[in-house]
Amino acid sequence: HSKLASNSWPGREMLSRRLAATLPLGTVELKVLCPSGHFLPNFEVEVRVANRREDAYPRYDDDSDDESKQVQIRTGRAKDGICQIQRVPLKTELEIRARHPAMANQTVRILTNFVTAAVTFVSDVVINLWMVETGGSLFVLADGFDGSDRRIPAQAEPFCGEVELKDGSVMAVECLARMPWR
């Protein structure tokens, strides 16, 4: 009876897991690109292992409770436009969700096949709408989402209502007008 025909040799999946366990842990870098071409300075991030089956990601031969070999799964905020998820074992499928008022919630699933991975989300075009009533007239003013346009009068109030777009469609607005960036 041949050794190749017996079950004593590790299978393809077992070899793949053992190989991945010997490789260095990876890093995933997240960014959100704005229509201005700059990166969004901060945003919320939620990361979790997408497939929680026991055999879906590598196991280590030594103590599996060792913190240095665990994926850092958490909810947090990006700082200075970049969020890094560190200590990710190869062959791990992650589900990453980014949130910010300037964008619709976006989710992506990635399989970490390389030591470094980069994910770039895209924010929407967002403006704040303000209204000012003077002398029986209503003025609607717009400024950037970050509030960088400080020329809005102090008596301005958030505009809530409907806005007709250039193509004739009507959009409901509650101070914030958000349109997908394409």
Buried (B, 14 or more C-beta within 10 A) or exposed (E): EEEEEEEEEEEEEEEBBBEBBEEEBBBBBBBBBBBEEEBBBBBBBBBBBBEEEEEEBBBBEEEEEEEEBBBEBEEEEBEEBEBEBEBBBBBBBBBBBBBBEBBEEBEEEBBBEEEEBEBEBBBBBBBBBBBBEEEEEEEEBEBEBEEEEEEBEEEBEEBEEEBEEEEEEEEEBEEBBBEEBE
